[in-house]
């Protein structure tokens, strides 16, 4: 099985999630540093839909740029994330079984 992690190596939760993935026997892991190679708006929308999350659920609320998006529409949030990927909560993990936000990191075990 293959897993793709949208990863930020400076984030402890992202590193913990990657360690879980790397410790899973038989799992091929693709690591995408999303700040260097951000997903498109359409890709983000698909990931959140598959995870059962709204774009607002995937918003990194601690960022200053997220404050004006508190009451914004899903479309506006997706546009902002596509323009500034630091707004994307991390990590997102995708497998054939679904998509999970790795908060807590153990949440990804549901799709392994």
Number of C-alpha atoms within 10 A of each C-alpha: 11 13 22 18 25 26 24 21 16 8 12 13 19 25 17 18 27 25 12 14 25 14 10 12 8 10 14 13 18 16 15 15 15 19 16 10 10 19 19 15 17 11 13 20 18 13 23 19 14 14 17 13 15 15 21 22 14 22 22 18 16 10 12 10 14 19 12 9 16 11 10 13 12 15 13 14 24 26 16 19 25 19 13 13 20 19 22 28 24 25 29 25 30 23 17 11 12 17 25 27 25 23 16 13 23 15 15 24 14 10 14 17
